[in-house]
Amino acid sequence: MSEGQQPAFGLSFDPRALNDLLQASSDIRDLTLAYLQEVVNAERFGLRLTGDLEGYRKLFVDARKDWRVVYGIRPAPESSAHRREIHVVAVRPRAGNDVYDEVGRRLGMTRRPLSARTQAARARSPQLATRGPVPRSAPLPSAMPGLPRPAQSPSPLHTR
């Protein structure tokens, strides 16, 4: 950011996210703060989350993508110099989806957050709801045993 330039967003932390940050190793902490500065300055944006966490974004903190920052963009308080702020919900390892489960708890979700792909896989197809029962076709009468078969037309090879 050049001198005199205002950040694009304010920054706020869930108090538990601050604890996450303080408990992380110093290299994770430094990378997280550097990336958040880029987000606040609108130089970097995290990937959008889907499903139950739609509206939030994730940042990969380390090169191995073991650590995540989950944040949302929300209206800033009236006393803020900014209209919107980056609100950090969690800074945690991804292992076993721990970060997403914790974000769900912090947001007050009563069940584990699901991704859009999981929700789609569990959903009933809308085509099944609009279709009636599939009609069963009856066998042709000629295919039923004991009934006469249709006469065969003469083969063109046997004509005289």
Secondary structure, DSSP 8 states (H G I E B T S, - for coil): --TT---SSEEEE-HHHHHHHHHS-HHHHHHHHHHHHHHHTTS---EE--GGGTTEEEEE-STT--EEEEEEEEE--TTSSSSEEEEEEEEEE-GGGHHHHHHHHHTT-SS----HHHHHHHS--HHHHHS---------GGGSTTS--------GGG--
